[in-house]
Amino acid sequence: MIKPIVKAAQLPLTQEAAYCLFVEKMALWWPLHTRSVSAHLTGERALGLEVDAVAGGKITEIAADGTRYIWGSFKDCDAPHSVAIAFHMGQPAEGASNLVVSFLPLGDEECRVKLHHSGWESYGELAQMMRDGYETAWGEIFDQGYVEACLAQN
């Protein structure tokens, strides 16, 4: 088994606000200029994301030319507690990894957000390479993108 990626942060937001920002407002903080299918394929920034945050709903990137790329589908949305996504950004859906993000209240205006990305074996021979790439990517996406957006809310 390949070790999962785990990221966590204690944030000055309510559980509800942290969940809403992560899930419903993903396009506001995700670094689409560097971490998108468009950026990988063409070097161009994606125009945006559509997030249908219901079980079976999709995360869809909209490229500059209008092309739509499915990044994954929601396996579970338990607002404001957690979200589980079959994540396969730029890869076939049948090879999706597992992304679970939980939101734990720590008081009236504070929460702990934990990201757990596993299931690398679904990528077959590319598993370790994918995991290593996402270790770096989640630093930019979660630590710099999401956490900084949460801190900017205050």
C-alpha positions in Angstrom: 0.0 0.0 0.0 1.3 3.4 -0.9 1.2 6.0 1.9 -1.6 8.5 1.6 -1.1 12.3 1.5 -2.4 14.0 4.6 -2.7 17.8 5.0 -4.3 19.6 7.9 -4.8 23.2 9.1 -6.4 24.9 12.0 -8.4 27.9 10.5 -10.2 31.0 11.9 -13.5 30.0 10.2 -16.6 28.2 11.2 -17.0 24.7 10.1 -19.7 25.8 7.7 -17.6 28.6 6.2 -14.6 26.4 5.7 -16.7 23.7 4.0 -18.4 26.2 1.8 -15.1 27.8 0.7 -13.5 24.4 0.0 -16.4 22.8 -1.9 -18.8 25.5 -3.3 -16.2 28.2 -3.9 -13.4 26.0 -5.1 -12.8 28.1 -8.2 -11.9 31.1 -6.0 -8.8 29.5 -4.4 -7.7 26.6 -6.7 -4.6 27.7 -8.6 -6.0 27.1 -12.1 -3.0 28.8 -13.8 -0.7 26.0 -12.6 -2.9 23.1 -11.4 -5.4 22.3 -14.1 -5.7 20.1 -17.1 -5.5 23.2 -19.3 -2.2 24.3 -17.7 -0.8 20.9 -18.2 -1.9 20.4 -21.8 -1.6 23.9 -23.2 0.1 26.1 -20.6 -3.1 28.3 -20.5 -5.1 29.1 -17.4 -8.4 27.4 -17.2 -11.4 29.8 -17.3 -13.1 28.2 -14.2 -14.6 25.3 -12.4 -18.1 24.1 -12.1 -18.7 22.2 -8.8 -21.9 20.1 -8.4 -21.5 19.2 -4.8 -24.0 16.4 -4.5 -23.5 12.6 -4.4 -22.7 11.7 -8.1 -22.1 15.4 -9.0 -18.9 16.4 -10.9 -16.0 18.8 -10.6 -15.6 20.2 -14.1 -12.8 22.4 -15.5 -13.7 24.8 -18.3 -10.8 25.5 -20.6 -10.2 28.7 -22.4 -11.5 27.1 -25.6 -14.6 25.8 -23.9 -13.4 22.2 -23.5 -14.7 20.6 -20.4 -12.5 18.3 -18.3 -14.0 16.2 -15.5 -11.7 16.1 -12.5 -13.8 13.8 -10.4 -17.2 13.0 -8.9 -18.5 13.4 -5.4 -19.0 10.1 -3.6 -20.4 11.8 -0.5 -21.2 15.3 0.6 -22.0 15.5 4.3 -22.1 19.3 4.7 -20.5 20.8 6.7 -18.7 17.8 8.1 -16.9 16.1 5.2 -16.7 15.5 1.5 -15.5 12.4 -0.4 -14.4 12.6 -4.0 -13.4 10.0 -6.6 -10.5 12.2 -7.9 -9.0 11.7 -11.4 -7.9 15.1 -12.7 -6.6 14.5 -16.2 -6.8 10.7 -15.8 -9.5 8.2 -16.8 -12.4 8.0 -14.2 -11.9 4.3 -13.7 -8.4 5.0 -12.2 -9.7 7.6 -9.6 -8.0 8.0 -6.3 -9.8 8.8 -3.1 -9.9 12.3 -1.7 -11.6 12.9 1.6 -11.7 16.3 3.3 -13.2 16.7 6.8 -14.1 19.8 8.7 -14.1 19.6 12.5 -15.4 22.6 14.6 -13.0 23.8 17.3 -15.2 26.5 18.7 -17.5 29.2 17.4 -15.1 30.7 14.9 -12.5 28.1 14.4 -12.1 24.6 12.8 -9.6 22.0 11.7 -9.6 20.9 8.1 -8.0 17.6 7.2 -7.3 16.4 3.7 -6.6 12.7 3.1 -5.7 11.6 -0.4 -5.3 7.9 -0.9 -5.9 5.0 -3.4 -2.8 5.6 -5.4 -2.7 1.9 -6.4 -5.5 2.7 -8.9 -2.9 4.3 -11.2 -1.1 1.0 -11.7 2.6 1.4 -12.7 2.2 5.2 -12.4 1.1 5.0 -8.7 4.2 6.2 -6.9 4.9 8.9 -9.5 1.3 10.2 -9.2 1.5 10.2 -5.4 4.9 12.0 -5.4 3.5 14.6 -7.8 0.5 15.2 -5.7 2.6 15.6 -2.6 4.1 18.7 -4.2 0.8 19.8 -5.8 -1.2 19.7 -2.5 1.4 22.0 -1.0 0.4 24.6 -3.6 -3.3 23.7 -3.8 -4.1 23.2 -0.1 -1.4 25.0 1.8 -1.1 28.1 -0.4 -4.4 28.1 -2.2 -7.1 27.0 0.2 -5.5 27.9 3.6 -4.4 31.3 2.4 -8.0 31.9 1.1 -9.4 30.9 4.5 -7.0 33.3 6.3 -8.0 36.1 3.9 -11.6 35.7 4.9 -10.8 37.3 8.2 
